[in-house]
Amino acid sequence: MMTLSDLQKFAGGLKSQDKPMPVLFIGHGSPMNGIVQNEFSDTWKSVAGLLPVPQAILVVSAHWLTEGTKITAMDFPPTIHDFGGFPPALYQVKYPVPGAPDLARETVALVQSTHVGLAHEWGLDHGAWTVLRHMYPDASVPVLQLSIDYSLGAKGHYDLARELGALRKKGVLILGSGNMVHNLRLIAFDRIEENFGFDWAADMNEVFKARIDSHDHRSLIEYERLGPAARLAVPTPDHYFPLLYALGLQGRTETPYFFNDSLVAGSLTMTSVLFA
């Protein structure tokens, strides 16, 4: 398997104007990662340094679930603090990026498999801004969010992603933000600050990585068939579906590069992947 250190050896190739913008899936973890400097946030910053500067960023976040598919279309999306019980400093953070209404309308026109509605009532939730404020701290790159239609199955999300491929050729960075393994009910609260994982979480993390590495998209779409550990790793699909968007956008010859490959609090993984 290739890692970020492998990618850094020929990072100059990523910035070629002849190649489409790389695609990312990022394990975002706790909202606190948005305001702390740690191994995860430092790596997000490093990844941004390897990429061409995007013309815009389209985020598919685990935290915007809707009936039907929607895309933000306002000039200045607000920063949403969609969580509770955290320190006051986290609620004071703003990520004042511009939106991209024209790109939103262009994206609507690209998608034929389902109707995409223009949304003005959302903004950027913590699946987006906690990551992006480390990657692009000057908040100058326009950002949109695409919602996750909770009535659409895994294959539907994968197929929708494939329709977005033309955006990559226009310099749009498409970023899925969730967690491959995400079971909040089984968190080890006594070890919440540790890089620790239960055996089933570690096993499924390796299974997911191996299937990604072998371009076995079918089994990742049909993840529920991967056994009881998969159903523990993905008790609900909200944090897993953003991975399917990155997979759907992966080119046939593009290599996955893994980073932030850590288990935390027993039942979560921060494992992330860049396709280029």
HELIX and SHEET records of a PDB file:
HELIX    1   1 LEU A    4  GLN A    8  1                                   5    
HELIX    2   2 ALA A   11  LYS A   15  5                                   5    
HELIX    3   3 PRO A   31  GLY A   34  5                                   4    
HELIX    4   4 GLU A   39  LEU A   50  1                                  12    
HELIX    5   5 PRO A   88  TYR A   91  1                                   4    
HELIX    6   6 PRO A  101  LEU A  110  1                                  10    
HELIX    7   7 HIS A  126  MET A  135  1                                  10    
HELIX    8   8 ALA A  154  ARG A  162  1                                   9    
HELIX    9   9 GLY A  165  LYS A  169  1                                   5    
HELIX   10  10 LEU A  184  LEU A  186  5                                   3    
HELIX   11  11 PHE A  189  ARG A  191  5                                   3    
HELIX   12  12 ASP A  199  ASP A  213  1                                  15    
HELIX   13  13 HIS A  217  ILE A  221  1                                   5    
HELIX   14  14 TYR A  223  LEU A  226  5                                   4    
HELIX   15  15 PRO A  228  ALA A  233  1                                   6    
HELIX   16  16 PHE A  241  LEU A  249  1                                   9    
SHEET    1   A 7 MET A   2  THR A   3  0                                        
SHEET    2   A 7 PRO A 256  PHE A 259  1                                        
SHEET    3   A 7 SER A 272  PHE A 275 -1                                        
SHEET    4   A 7 VAL A  23  GLY A  27 -1                                        
SHEET    5   A 7 VAL A 172  GLY A 178  1                                        
SHEET    6   A 7 ALA A  56  THR A  66  1                                        
SHEET    7   A 7 VAL A 143  ASP A 149  1                                        
SHEET    1   B 2 THR A  69  THR A  72  0                                        
SHEET    2   B 2 VAL A 116  ALA A 119  1                                        
SHEET    1   C 2 LEU A 263  VAL A 264  0                                        
SHEET    2   C 2 LEU A 268  THR A 269 -1                                        
END                                                                             
